[in-house]
Amino acid sequence: MTKLKHLRKTKKQVLVTSIALSVIASGVIPFQTDVVNKSIAQMQQDMISGTTTSVQITQAYLDRIKAYDWGQLGFHAYLHVSETALAQA
């Protein structure tokens, strides 16, 4: 492995670890519903089968926003998050 590739891999590992630690420190228990590894069609099927609800999916996305966007390493990618998102779900 070249020195540059090793440095990139190390930087990525540090970033992932930092994000994980900031999530733990924030006290948020994120992602009780898997919204990362599932497609919209899979989440829709989960709702049809009763495995999850639209409220749980919405809460999982809100948790992700809180952890990654507003957390210690805040990316600040969202200009506005609806205050009525859960009610709409």
PyMOL Python script that loads the backbone (N, CA, C, O; Angstrom):
from pymol import cmd

cmd.read_pdbstr("""\
ATOM      1  N   MET A   1       0.858  -1.180   0.000  1.00  0.00           N
ATOM      2  CA  MET A   1       0.000   0.000   0.000  1.00  0.00           C
ATOM      3  C   MET A   1       0.898   1.235   0.000  1.00  0.00           C
ATOM      4  O   MET A   1       1.851   1.335   0.773  1.00  0.00           O
ATOM      5  N   THR A   2       0.572   2.155  -0.874  1.00  0.00           N
ATOM      6  CA  THR A   2       1.379   3.365  -0.938  1.00  0.00           C
ATOM      7  C   THR A   2       1.124   4.232   0.287  1.00  0.00           C
ATOM      8  O   THR A   2       0.119   4.082   0.982  1.00  0.00           O
ATOM      9  N   LYS A   3       2.045   5.125   0.527  1.00  0.00           N
ATOM     10  CA  LYS A   3       1.937   6.011   1.685  1.00  0.00           C
ATOM     11  C   LYS A   3       0.678   6.880   1.599  1.00  0.00           C
ATOM     12  O   LYS A   3       0.015   7.112   2.609  1.00  0.00           O
ATOM     13  N   LEU A   4       0.346   7.363   0.386  1.00  0.00           N
ATOM     14  CA  LEU A   4      -0.837   8.207   0.195  1.00  0.00           C
ATOM     15  C   LEU A   4      -2.116   7.417   0.456  1.00  0.00           C
ATOM     16  O   LEU A   4      -3.024   7.925   1.114  1.00  0.00           O
ATOM     17  N   LYS A   5      -2.206   6.186  -0.046  1.00  0.00           N
ATOM     18  CA  LYS A   5      -3.385   5.358   0.192  1.00  0.00           C
ATOM     19  C   LYS A   5      -3.545   5.058   1.677  1.00  0.00           C
ATOM     20  O   LYS A   5      -4.655   5.077   2.209  1.00  0.00           O
ATOM     21  N   HIS A   6      -2.426   4.783   2.338  1.00  0.00           N
ATOM     22  CA  HIS A   6      -2.471   4.516   3.781  1.00  0.00           C
ATOM     23  C   HIS A   6      -2.962   5.742   4.538  1.00  0.00           C
ATOM     24  O   HIS A   6      -3.762   5.619   5.466  1.00  0.00           O
ATOM     25  N   LEU A   7      -2.491   6.922   4.152  1.00  0.00           N
ATOM     26  CA  LEU A   7      -2.912   8.157   4.800  1.00  0.00           C
ATOM     27  C   LEU A   7      -4.409   8.391   4.605  1.00  0.00           C
ATOM     28  O   LEU A   7      -5.106   8.767   5.548  1.00  0.00           O
ATOM     29  N   ARG A   8      -4.902   8.172   3.394  1.00  0.00           N
ATOM     30  CA  ARG A   8      -6.343   8.337   3.127  1.00  0.00           C
ATOM     31  C   ARG A   8      -7.165   7.363   3.959  1.00  0.00           C
ATOM     32  O   ARG A   8      -8.188   7.742   4.530  1.00  0.00           O
ATOM     33  N   LYS A   9      -6.722   6.105   4.031  1.00  0.00           N
ATOM     34  CA  LYS A   9      -7.434   5.099   4.815  1.00  0.00           C
ATOM     35  C   LYS A   9      -7.447   5.492   6.292  1.00  0.00           C
ATOM     36  O   LYS A   9      -8.469   5.365   6.966  1.00  0.00           O
ATOM     37  N   THR A  10      -6.303   5.970   6.787  1.00  0.00           N
ATOM     38  CA  THR A  10      -6.210   6.379   8.189  1.00  0.00           C
ATOM     39  C   THR A  10      -7.129   7.564   8.465  1.00  0.00           C
ATOM     40  O   THR A  10      -7.808   7.589   9.492  1.00  0.00           O
ATOM     41  N   LYS A  11      -7.161   8.554   7.556  1.00  0.00           N
ATOM     42  CA  LYS A  11      -8.032   9.716   7.741  1.00  0.00           C
ATOM     43  C   LYS A  11      -9.497   9.293   7.773  1.00  0.00           C
ATOM     44  O   LYS A  11     -10.278   9.814   8.570  1.00  0.00           O
ATOM     45  N   LYS A  12      -9.872   8.351   6.911  1.00  0.00           N
ATOM     46  CA  LYS A  12     -11.255   7.863   6.883  1.00  0.00           C
ATOM     47  C   LYS A  12     -11.594   7.154   8.197  1.00  0.00           C
ATOM     48  O   LYS A  12     -12.680   7.350   8.742  1.00  0.00           O
ATOM     49  N   GLN A  13     -10.680   6.339   8.704  1.00  0.00           N
ATOM     50  CA  GLN A  13     -10.908   5.637   9.963  1.00  0.00           C
ATOM     51  C   GLN A  13     -11.055   6.615  11.125  1.00  0.00           C
ATOM     52  O   GLN A  13     -11.893   6.414  12.003  1.00  0.00           O
ATOM     53  N   VAL A  14     -10.249   7.667  11.134  1.00  0.00           N
ATOM     54  CA  VAL A  14     -10.329   8.681  12.182  1.00  0.00           C
ATOM     55  C   VAL A  14     -11.678   9.401  12.111  1.00  0.00           C
ATOM     56  O   VAL A  14     -12.306   9.642  13.141  1.00  0.00           O
ATOM     57  N   LEU A  15     -12.122   9.743  10.902  1.00  0.00           N
ATOM     58  CA  LEU A  15     -13.398  10.428  10.738  1.00  0.00           C
ATOM     59  C   LEU A  15     -14.553   9.554  11.221  1.00  0.00           C
ATOM     60  O   LEU A  15     -15.422  10.028  11.953  1.00  0.00           O
ATOM     61  N   VAL A  16     -14.572   8.292  10.822  1.00  0.00           N
ATOM     62  CA  VAL A  16     -15.639   7.379  11.240  1.00  0.00           C
ATOM     63  C   VAL A  16     -15.634   7.217  12.755  1.00  0.00           C
ATOM     64  O   VAL A  16     -16.691   7.238  13.386  1.00  0.00           O
ATOM     65  N   THR A  17     -14.463   7.057  13.336  1.00  0.00           N
ATOM     66  CA  THR A  17     -14.357   6.924  14.789  1.00  0.00           C
ATOM     67  C   THR A  17     -14.826   8.193  15.488  1.00  0.00           C
ATOM     68  O   THR A  17     -15.524   8.122  16.500  1.00  0.00           O
ATOM     69  N   SER A  18     -14.450   9.348  14.959  1.00  0.00           N
ATOM     70  CA  SER A  18     -14.866  10.623  15.550  1.00  0.00           C
ATOM     71  C   SER A  18     -16.381  10.787  15.511  1.00  0.00           C
ATOM     72  O   SER A  18     -16.994  11.230  16.482  1.00  0.00           O
ATOM     73  N   ILE A  19     -16.971  10.428  14.388  1.00  0.00           N
ATOM     74  CA  ILE A  19     -18.427  10.520  14.272  1.00  0.00           C
ATOM     75  C   ILE A  19     -19.091   9.584  15.271  1.00  0.00           C
ATOM     76  O   ILE A  19     -20.033   9.975  15.962  1.00  0.00           O
ATOM     77  N   ALA A  20     -18.606   8.356  15.349  1.00  0.00           N
ATOM     78  CA  ALA A  20     -19.185   7.393  16.285  1.00  0.00           C
ATOM     79  C   ALA A  20     -19.082   7.892  17.723  1.00  0.00           C
ATOM     80  O   ALA A  20     -20.036   7.774  18.491  1.00  0.00           O
ATOM     81  N   LEU A  21     -17.945   8.440  18.085  1.00  0.00           N
ATOM     82  CA  LEU A  21     -17.769   8.946  19.448  1.00  0.00           C
ATOM     83  C   LEU A  21     -18.659  10.149  19.719  1.00  0.00           C
ATOM     84  O   LEU A  21     -19.181  10.288  20.825  1.00  0.00           O
ATOM     85  N   SER A  22     -18.843  11.016  18.738  1.00  0.00           N
ATOM     86  CA  SER A  22     -19.711  12.175  18.952  1.00  0.00           C
ATOM     87  C   SER A  22     -21.162  11.741  19.091  1.00  0.00           C
ATOM     88  O   SER A  22     -21.917  12.352  19.847  1.00  0.00           O
ATOM     89  N   VAL A  23     -21.564  10.698  18.374  1.00  0.00           N
ATOM     90  CA  VAL A  23     -22.922  10.172  18.508  1.00  0.00           C
ATOM     91  C   VAL A  23     -23.116   9.601  19.908  1.00  0.00           C
ATOM     92  O   VAL A  23     -24.138   9.850  20.548  1.00  0.00           O
ATOM     93  N   ILE A  24     -22.148   8.844  20.376  1.00  0.00           N
ATOM     94  CA  ILE A  24     -22.232   8.262  21.726  1.00  0.00           C
ATOM     95  C   ILE A  24     -22.271   9.377  22.768  1.00  0.00           C
ATOM     96  O   ILE A  24     -23.067   9.324  23.706  1.00  0.00           O
ATOM     97  N   ALA A  25     -21.422  10.375  22.610  1.00  0.00           N
ATOM     98  CA  ALA A  25     -21.362  11.478  23.571  1.00  0.00           C
ATOM     99  C   ALA A  25     -22.637  12.312  23.571  1.00  0.00           C
ATOM    100  O   ALA A  25     -22.995  12.900  24.592  1.00  0.00           O
ATOM    101  N   SER A  26     -23.317  12.366  22.440  1.00  0.00           N
ATOM    102  CA  SER A  26     -24.531  13.191  22.362  1.00  0.00           C
ATOM    103  C   SER A  26     -25.697  12.571  23.120  1.00  0.00           C
ATOM    104  O   SER A  26     -26.689  13.244  23.402  1.00  0.00           O
ATOM    105  N   GLY A  27     -25.576  11.288  23.448  1.00  0.00           N
ATOM    106  CA  GLY A  27     -26.668  10.623  24.155  1.00  0.00           C
ATOM    107  C   GLY A  27     -27.784  10.164  23.240  1.00  0.00           C
ATOM    108  O   GLY A  27     -28.796   9.647  23.713  1.00  0.00           O
ATOM    109  N   VAL A  28     -27.620  10.342  21.944  1.00  0.00           N
ATOM    110  CA  VAL A  28     -28.630   9.908  20.982  1.00  0.00           C
ATOM    111  C   VAL A  28     -28.450   8.411  20.754  1.00  0.00           C
ATOM    112  O   VAL A  28     -27.331   7.937  20.558  1.00  0.00           O
ATOM    113  N   ILE A  29     -29.542   7.680  20.780  1.00  0.00           N
ATOM    114  CA  ILE A  29     -29.499   6.265  20.422  1.00  0.00           C
ATOM    115  C   ILE A  29     -30.055   6.189  19.009  1.00  0.00           C
ATOM    116  O   ILE A  29     -31.262   6.056  18.807  1.00  0.00           O
ATOM    117  N   PRO A  30     -29.155   6.275  18.032  1.00  0.00           N
ATOM    118  CA  PRO A  30     -29.622   6.450  16.665  1.00  0.00           C
ATOM    119  C   PRO A  30     -30.021   5.158  15.973  1.00  0.00           C
ATOM    120  O   PRO A  30     -29.653   4.059  16.386  1.00  0.00           O
ATOM    121  N   PHE A  31     -30.775   5.330  14.925  1.00  0.00           N
ATOM    122  CA  PHE A  31     -30.980   4.319  13.919  1.00  0.00           C
ATOM    123  C   PHE A  31     -31.639   3.040  14.432  1.00  0.00           C
ATOM    124  O   PHE A  31     -31.212   1.940  14.079  1.00  0.00           O
ATOM    125  N   GLN A  32     -32.663   3.171  15.252  1.00  0.00           N
ATOM    126  CA  GLN A  32     -33.374   1.990  15.697  1.00  0.00           C
ATOM    127  C   GLN A  32     -34.086   1.333  14.519  1.00  0.00           C
ATOM    128  O   GLN A  32     -34.368   0.136  14.554  1.00  0.00           O
ATOM    129  N   THR A  33     -34.372   2.098  13.496  1.00  0.00           N
ATOM    130  CA  THR A  33     -34.902   1.581  12.246  1.00  0.00           C
ATOM    131  C   THR A  33     -33.829   1.798  11.195  1.00  0.00           C
ATOM    132  O   THR A  33     -33.292   2.898  11.068  1.00  0.00           O
ATOM    133  N   ASP A  34     -33.515   0.749  10.439  1.00  0.00           N
ATOM    134  CA  ASP A  34     -32.447   0.831   9.449  1.00  0.00           C
ATOM    135  C   ASP A  34     -32.904   1.635   8.238  1.00  0.00           C
ATOM    136  O   ASP A  34     -33.715   1.166   7.440  1.00  0.00           O
ATOM    137  N   VAL A  35     -32.384   2.836   8.111  1.00  0.00           N
ATOM    138  CA  VAL A  35     -32.690   3.669   6.946  1.00  0.00           C
ATOM    139  C   VAL A  35     -31.458   3.851   6.070  1.00  0.00           C
ATOM    140  O   VAL A  35     -31.517   4.523   5.041  1.00  0.00           O
ATOM    141  N   VAL A  36     -30.359   3.259   6.472  1.00  0.00           N
ATOM    142  CA  VAL A  36     -29.112   3.416   5.743  1.00  0.00           C
ATOM    143  C   VAL A  36     -28.949   2.316   4.697  1.00  0.00           C
ATOM    144  O   VAL A  36     -28.579   2.584   3.554  1.00  0.00           O
ATOM    145  N   ASN A  37     -29.222   1.102   5.091  1.00  0.00           N
ATOM    146  CA  ASN A  37     -28.947  -0.043   4.229  1.00  0.00           C
ATOM    147  C   ASN A  37     -30.163  -0.550   3.469  1.00  0.00           C
ATOM    148  O   ASN A  37     -30.083  -1.577   2.795  1.00  0.00           O
ATOM    149  N   LYS A  38     -31.272   0.141   3.564  1.00  0.00           N
ATOM    150  CA  LYS A  38     -32.490  -0.296   2.897  1.00  0.00           C
ATOM    151  C   LYS A  38     -32.929   0.722   1.855  1.00  0.00           C
ATOM    152  O   LYS A  38     -32.747   1.929   2.014  1.00  0.00           O
ATOM    153  N   SER A  39     -33.504   0.204   0.800  1.00  0.00           N
ATOM    154  CA  SER A  39     -34.063   1.079  -0.223  1.00  0.00           C
ATOM    155  C   SER A  39     -35.431   1.569   0.234  1.00  0.00           C
ATOM    156  O   SER A  39     -35.991   1.061   1.205  1.00  0.00           O
ATOM    157  N   ILE A  40     -35.955   2.547  -0.467  1.00  0.00           N
ATOM    158  CA  ILE A  40     -37.300   3.041  -0.161  1.00  0.00           C
ATOM    159  C   ILE A  40     -38.310   1.916  -0.332  1.00  0.00           C
ATOM    160  O   ILE A  40     -39.240   1.784   0.463  1.00  0.00           O
ATOM    161  N   ALA A  41     -38.127   1.102  -1.374  1.00  0.00           N
ATOM    162  CA  ALA A  41     -39.042  -0.024  -1.606  1.00  0.00           C
ATOM    163  C   ALA A  41     -38.999  -1.015  -0.443  1.00  0.00           C
ATOM    164  O   ALA A  41     -40.039  -1.546  -0.053  1.00  0.00           O
ATOM    165  N   GLN A  42     -37.824  -1.270   0.113  1.00  0.00           N
ATOM    166  CA  GLN A  42     -37.705  -2.180   1.255  1.00  0.00           C
ATOM    167  C   GLN A  42     -38.364  -1.586   2.497  1.00  0.00           C
ATOM    168  O   GLN A  42     -39.025  -2.300   3.252  1.00  0.00           O
ATOM    169  N   MET A  43     -38.188  -0.288   2.708  1.00  0.00           N
ATOM    170  CA  MET A  43     -38.825   0.344   3.867  1.00  0.00           C
ATOM    171  C   MET A  43     -40.342   0.336   3.699  1.00  0.00           C
ATOM    172  O   MET A  43     -41.074   0.149   4.671  1.00  0.00           O
ATOM    173  N   GLN A  44     -40.812   0.537   2.479  1.00  0.00           N
ATOM    174  CA  GLN A  44     -42.249   0.477   2.220  1.00  0.00           C
ATOM    175  C   GLN A  44     -42.773  -0.928   2.518  1.00  0.00           C
ATOM    176  O   GLN A  44     -43.838  -1.082   3.116  1.00  0.00           O
ATOM    177  N   GLN A  45     -42.030  -1.945   2.105  1.00  0.00           N
ATOM    178  CA  GLN A  45     -42.437  -3.327   2.388  1.00  0.00           C
ATOM    179  C   GLN A  45     -42.450  -3.587   3.895  1.00  0.00           C
ATOM    180  O   GLN A  45     -43.333  -4.286   4.393  1.00  0.00           O
ATOM    181  N   ASP A  46     -41.487  -3.037   4.619  1.00  0.00           N
ATOM    182  CA  ASP A  46     -41.459  -3.169   6.079  1.00  0.00           C
ATOM    183  C   ASP A  46     -42.709  -2.543   6.702  1.00  0.00           C
ATOM    184  O   ASP A  46     -43.260  -3.082   7.661  1.00  0.00           O
ATOM    185  N   MET A  47     -43.157  -1.407   6.159  1.00  0.00           N
ATOM    186  CA  MET A  47     -44.380  -0.779   6.675  1.00  0.00           C
ATOM    187  C   MET A  47     -45.598  -1.635   6.361  1.00  0.00           C
ATOM    188  O   MET A  47     -46.480  -1.792   7.206  1.00  0.00           O
ATOM    189  N   ILE A  48     -45.654  -2.187   5.162  1.00  0.00           N
ATOM    190  CA  ILE A  48     -46.785  -3.039   4.777  1.00  0.00           C
ATOM    191  C   ILE A  48     -46.850  -4.282   5.663  1.00  0.00           C
ATOM    192  O   ILE A  48     -47.930  -4.703   6.077  1.00  0.00           O
ATOM    193  N   SER A  49     -45.689  -4.861   5.948  1.00  0.00           N
ATOM    194  CA  SER A  49     -45.648  -6.077   6.761  1.00  0.00           C
ATOM    195  C   SER A  49     -45.796  -5.805   8.254  1.00  0.00           C
ATOM    196  O   SER A  49     -45.960  -6.734   9.046  1.00  0.00           O
ATOM    197  N   GLY A  50     -45.738  -4.533   8.637  1.00  0.00           N
ATOM    198  CA  GLY A  50     -45.877  -4.181  10.052  1.00  0.00           C
ATOM    199  C   GLY A  50     -44.576  -4.234  10.825  1.00  0.00           C
ATOM    200  O   GLY A  50     -44.579  -4.105  12.049  1.00  0.00           O
ATOM    201  N   THR A  51     -43.458  -4.423  10.130  1.00  0.00           N
ATOM    202  CA  THR A  51     -42.154  -4.470  10.783  1.00  0.00           C
ATOM    203  C   THR A  51     -41.773  -3.114  11.347  1.00  0.00           C
ATOM    204  O   THR A  51     -41.114  -3.028  12.383  1.00  0.00           O
ATOM    205  N   THR A  52     -42.187  -2.057  10.666  1.00  0.00           N
ATOM    206  CA  THR A  52     -41.891  -0.694  11.098  1.00  0.00           C
ATOM    207  C   THR A  52     -43.038   0.224  10.681  1.00  0.00           C
ATOM    208  O   THR A  52     -43.953  -0.186   9.968  1.00  0.00           O
ATOM    209  N   THR A  53     -42.971   1.461  11.137  1.00  0.00           N
ATOM    210  CA  THR A  53     -44.004   2.442  10.784  1.00  0.00           C
ATOM    211  C   THR A  53     -43.346   3.660  10.161  1.00  0.00           C
ATOM    212  O   THR A  53     -42.132   3.841  10.257  1.00  0.00           O
ATOM    213  N   SER A  54     -44.151   4.486   9.526  1.00  0.00           N
ATOM    214  CA  SER A  54     -43.619   5.721   8.942  1.00  0.00           C
ATOM    215  C   SER A  54     -43.049   6.633  10.030  1.00  0.00           C
ATOM    216  O   SER A  54     -42.085   7.361   9.795  1.00  0.00           O
ATOM    217  N   VAL A  55     -43.644   6.590  11.205  1.00  0.00           N
ATOM    218  CA  VAL A  55     -43.143   7.400  12.326  1.00  0.00           C
ATOM    219  C   VAL A  55     -41.748   6.917  12.738  1.00  0.00           C
ATOM    220  O   VAL A  55     -40.862   7.735  12.987  1.00  0.00           O
ATOM    221  N   GLN A  56     -41.547   5.604  12.810  1.00  0.00           N
ATOM    222  CA  GLN A  56     -40.238   5.068  13.185  1.00  0.00           C
ATOM    223  C   GLN A  56     -39.178   5.399  12.136  1.00  0.00           C
ATOM    224  O   GLN A  56     -38.039   5.718  12.476  1.00  0.00           O
ATOM    225  N   ILE A  57     -39.555   5.323  10.872  1.00  0.00           N
ATOM    226  CA  ILE A  57     -38.616   5.661   9.800  1.00  0.00           C
ATOM    227  C   ILE A  57     -38.257   7.146   9.866  1.00  0.00           C
ATOM    228  O   ILE A  57     -37.089   7.516   9.749  1.00  0.00           O
ATOM    229  N   THR A  58     -39.268   7.985  10.052  1.00  0.00           N
ATOM    230  CA  THR A  58     -39.029   9.425  10.159  1.00  0.00           C
ATOM    231  C   THR A  58     -38.149   9.732  11.357  1.00  0.00           C
ATOM    232  O   THR A  58     -37.239  10.556  11.264  1.00  0.00           O
ATOM    233  N   GLN A  59     -38.414   9.072  12.495  1.00  0.00           N
ATOM    234  CA  GLN A  59     -37.603   9.286  13.694  1.00  0.00           C
ATOM    235  C   GLN A  59     -36.162   8.867  13.447  1.00  0.00           C
ATOM    236  O   GLN A  59     -35.238   9.535  13.911  1.00  0.00           O
ATOM    237  N   ALA A  60     -35.955   7.775  12.725  1.00  0.00           N
ATOM    238  CA  ALA A  60     -34.589   7.322  12.415  1.00  0.00           C
ATOM    239  C   ALA A  60     -33.859   8.372  11.579  1.00  0.00           C
ATOM    240  O   ALA A  60     -32.683   8.649  11.816  1.00  0.00           O
ATOM    241  N   TYR A  61     -34.549   8.954  10.607  1.00  0.00           N
ATOM    242  CA  TYR A  61     -33.917  10.019   9.811  1.00  0.00           C
ATOM    243  C   TYR A  61     -33.639  11.252  10.676  1.00  0.00           C
ATOM    244  O   TYR A  61     -32.578  11.862  10.546  1.00  0.00           O
ATOM    245  N   LEU A  62     -34.560  11.622  11.544  1.00  0.00           N
ATOM    246  CA  LEU A  62     -34.338  12.764  12.435  1.00  0.00           C
ATOM    247  C   LEU A  62     -33.159  12.504  13.370  1.00  0.00           C
ATOM    248  O   LEU A  62     -32.376  13.410  13.655  1.00  0.00           O
ATOM    249  N   ASP A  63     -33.035  11.262  13.849  1.00  0.00           N
ATOM    250  CA  ASP A  63     -31.900  10.896  14.701  1.00  0.00           C
ATOM    251  C   ASP A  63     -30.583  11.036  13.942  1.00  0.00           C
ATOM    252  O   ASP A  63     -29.592  11.523  14.486  1.00  0.00           O
ATOM    253  N   ARG A  64     -30.582  10.605  12.681  1.00  0.00           N
ATOM    254  CA  ARG A  64     -29.372  10.735  11.859  1.00  0.00           C
ATOM    255  C   ARG A  64     -29.008  12.203  11.649  1.00  0.00           C
ATOM    256  O   ARG A  64     -27.839  12.582  11.723  1.00  0.00           O
ATOM    257  N   ILE A  65     -30.012  13.012  11.389  1.00  0.00           N
ATOM    258  CA  ILE A  65     -29.758  14.444  11.201  1.00  0.00           C
ATOM    259  C   ILE A  65     -29.176  15.029  12.479  1.00  0.00           C
ATOM    260  O   ILE A  65     -28.207  15.788  12.437  1.00  0.00           O
ATOM    261  N   LYS A  66     -29.771  14.674  13.616  1.00  0.00           N
ATOM    262  CA  LYS A  66     -29.286  15.199  14.894  1.00  0.00           C
ATOM    263  C   LYS A  66     -27.844  14.755  15.153  1.00  0.00           C
ATOM    264  O   LYS A  66     -27.020  15.550  15.606  1.00  0.00           O
ATOM    265  N   ALA A  67     -27.545  13.502  14.868  1.00  0.00           N
ATOM    266  CA  ALA A  67     -26.209  12.973  15.146  1.00  0.00           C
ATOM    267  C   ALA A  67     -25.149  13.527  14.195  1.00  0.00           C
ATOM    268  O   ALA A  67     -24.068  13.927  14.626  1.00  0.00           O
ATOM    269  N   TYR A  68     -25.463  13.546  12.916  1.00  0.00           N
ATOM    270  CA  TYR A  68     -24.449  13.916  11.929  1.00  0.00           C
ATOM    271  C   TYR A  68     -24.474  15.383  11.540  1.00  0.00           C
ATOM    272  O   TYR A  68     -23.428  15.960  11.243  1.00  0.00           O
ATOM    273  N   ASP A  69     -25.629  15.987  11.535  1.00  0.00           N
ATOM    274  CA  ASP A  69     -25.727  17.366  11.060  1.00  0.00           C
ATOM    275  C   ASP A  69     -25.590  18.369  12.196  1.00  0.00           C
ATOM    276  O   ASP A  69     -24.950  19.409  12.042  1.00  0.00           O
ATOM    277  N   TRP A  70     -26.185  18.057  13.318  1.00  0.00           N
ATOM    278  CA  TRP A  70     -26.176  18.998  14.440  1.00  0.00           C
ATOM    279  C   TRP A  70     -25.243  18.567  15.553  1.00  0.00           C
ATOM    280  O   TRP A  70     -25.097  19.288  16.541  1.00  0.00           O
ATOM    281  N   GLY A  71     -24.605  17.410  15.423  1.00  0.00           N
ATOM    282  CA  GLY A  71     -23.730  16.879  16.468  1.00  0.00           C
ATOM    283  C   GLY A  71     -22.420  17.640  16.559  1.00  0.00           C
ATOM    284  O   GLY A  71     -22.251  18.693  15.944  1.00  0.00           O
ATOM    285  N   GLN A  72     -21.515  17.100  17.320  1.00  0.00           N
ATOM    286  CA  GLN A  72     -20.229  17.732  17.588  1.00  0.00           C
ATOM    287  C   GLN A  72     -19.449  18.029  16.303  1.00  0.00           C
ATOM    288  O   GLN A  72     -18.769  19.051  16.204  1.00  0.00           O
ATOM    289  N   LEU A  73     -19.555  17.126  15.320  1.00  0.00           N
ATOM    290  CA  LEU A  73     -18.866  17.333  14.046  1.00  0.00           C
ATOM    291  C   LEU A  73     -19.816  17.874  12.998  1.00  0.00           C
ATOM    292  O   LEU A  73     -19.634  17.630  11.805  1.00  0.00           O
ATOM    293  N   GLY A  74     -20.817  18.598  13.429  1.00  0.00           N
ATOM    294  CA  GLY A  74     -21.905  19.060  12.582  1.00  0.00           C
ATOM    295  C   GLY A  74     -21.546  19.406  11.154  1.00  0.00           C
ATOM    296  O   GLY A  74     -20.694  20.256  10.892  1.00  0.00           O
ATOM    297  N   PHE A  75     -22.217  18.728  10.236  1.00  0.00           N
ATOM    298  CA  PHE A  75     -22.015  18.991   8.820  1.00  0.00           C
ATOM    299  C   PHE A  75     -22.858  20.174   8.362  1.00  0.00           C
ATOM    300  O   PHE A  75     -22.528  20.825   7.371  1.00  0.00           O
ATOM    301  N   HIS A  76     -23.942  20.456   9.079  1.00  0.00           N
ATOM    302  CA  HIS A  76     -24.838  21.567   8.763  1.00  0.00           C
ATOM    303  C   HIS A  76     -25.282  21.536   7.296  1.00  0.00           C
ATOM    304  O   HIS A  76     -25.232  22.548   6.596  1.00  0.00           O
ATOM    305  N   ALA A  77     -25.715  20.357   6.851  1.00  0.00           N
ATOM    306  CA  ALA A  77     -26.135  20.163   5.464  1.00  0.00           C
ATOM    307  C   ALA A  77     -27.600  20.536   5.238  1.00  0.00           C
ATOM    308  O   ALA A  77     -28.010  20.767   4.100  1.00  0.00           O
ATOM    309  N   TYR A  78     -28.384  20.597   6.301  1.00  0.00           N
ATOM    310  CA  TYR A  78     -29.810  20.901   6.168  1.00  0.00           C
ATOM    311  C   TYR A  78     -30.073  22.348   6.562  1.00  0.00           C
ATOM    312  O   TYR A  78     -29.647  22.804   7.623  1.00  0.00           O
ATOM    313  N   LEU A  79     -30.775  23.057   5.698  1.00  0.00           N
ATOM    314  CA  LEU A  79     -31.148  24.427   6.009  1.00  0.00           C
ATOM    315  C   LEU A  79     -32.357  24.462   6.928  1.00  0.00           C
ATOM    316  O   LEU A  79     -32.481  25.342   7.780  1.00  0.00           O
ATOM    317  N   HIS A  80     -33.248  23.496   6.745  1.00  0.00           N
ATOM    318  CA  HIS A  80     -34.475  23.456   7.540  1.00  0.00           C
ATOM    319  C   HIS A  80     -34.931  22.017   7.708  1.00  0.00           C
ATOM    320  O   HIS A  80     -34.920  21.239   6.755  1.00  0.00           O
ATOM    321  N   VAL A  81     -35.329  21.671   8.913  1.00  0.00           N
ATOM    322  CA  VAL A  81     -35.936  20.369   9.196  1.00  0.00           C
ATOM    323  C   VAL A  81     -37.307  20.660   9.778  1.00  0.00           C
ATOM    324  O   VAL A  81     -37.429  21.397  10.757  1.00  0.00           O
ATOM    325  N   SER A  82     -38.320  20.094   9.188  1.00  0.00           N
ATOM    326  CA  SER A  82     -39.690  20.365   9.607  1.00  0.00           C
ATOM    327  C   SER A  82     -39.910  20.013  11.074  1.00  0.00           C
ATOM    328  O   SER A  82     -39.546  18.930  11.530  1.00  0.00           O
ATOM    329  N   GLU A  83     -40.504  20.933  11.789  1.00  0.00           N
ATOM    330  CA  GLU A  83     -40.828  20.694  13.198  1.00  0.00           C
ATOM    331  C   GLU A  83     -42.029  19.758  13.335  1.00  0.00           C
ATOM    332  O   GLU A  83     -42.289  19.229  14.416  1.00  0.00           O
ATOM    333  N   THR A  84     -42.758  19.558  12.235  1.00  0.00           N
ATOM    334  CA  THR A  84     -43.946  18.697  12.270  1.00  0.00           C
ATOM    335  C   THR A  84     -43.729  17.390  11.515  1.00  0.00           C
ATOM    336  O   THR A  84     -44.692  16.722  11.138  1.00  0.00           O
ATOM    337  N   ALA A  85     -42.469  17.024  11.294  1.00  0.00           N
ATOM    338  CA  ALA A  85     -42.155  15.822  10.508  1.00  0.00           C
ATOM    339  C   ALA A  85     -42.802  14.565  11.085  1.00  0.00           C
ATOM    340  O   ALA A  85     -43.362  13.756  10.346  1.00  0.00           O
ATOM    341  N   LEU A  86     -42.725  14.403  12.409  1.00  0.00           N
ATOM    342  CA  LEU A  86     -43.321  13.201  13.022  1.00  0.00           C
ATOM    343  C   LEU A  86     -44.838  13.218  12.922  1.00  0.00           C
ATOM    344  O   LEU A  86     -45.449  12.176  12.689  1.00  0.00           O
ATOM    345  N   ALA A  87     -45.446  14.357  13.091  1.00  0.00           N
ATOM    346  CA  ALA A  87     -46.900  14.460  12.965  1.00  0.00           C
ATOM    347  C   ALA A  87     -47.337  14.151  11.528  1.00  0.00           C
ATOM    348  O   ALA A  87     -48.374  13.525  11.306  1.00  0.00           O
ATOM    349  N   GLN A  88     -46.542  14.591  10.570  1.00  0.00           N
ATOM    350  CA  GLN A  88     -46.848  14.308   9.173  1.00  0.00           C
ATOM    351  C   GLN A  88     -46.689  12.827   8.848  1.00  0.00           C
ATOM    352  O   GLN A  88     -47.402  12.294   7.998  1.00  0.00           O
ATOM    353  N   ALA A  89     -45.757  12.165   9.524  1.00  0.00           N
ATOM    354  CA  ALA A  89     -45.520  10.740   9.274  1.00  0.00           C
ATOM    355  C   ALA A  89     -46.711   9.940   9.737  1.00  0.00           C
ATOM    356  O   ALA A  89     -46.717   8.715   9.618  1.00  0.00           O
TER     357      ALA A  89
END
""", "prot")
cmd.dss("prot")
cmd.show_as("cartoon", "prot")
cmd.util.cbc("prot")
cmd.orient("prot")
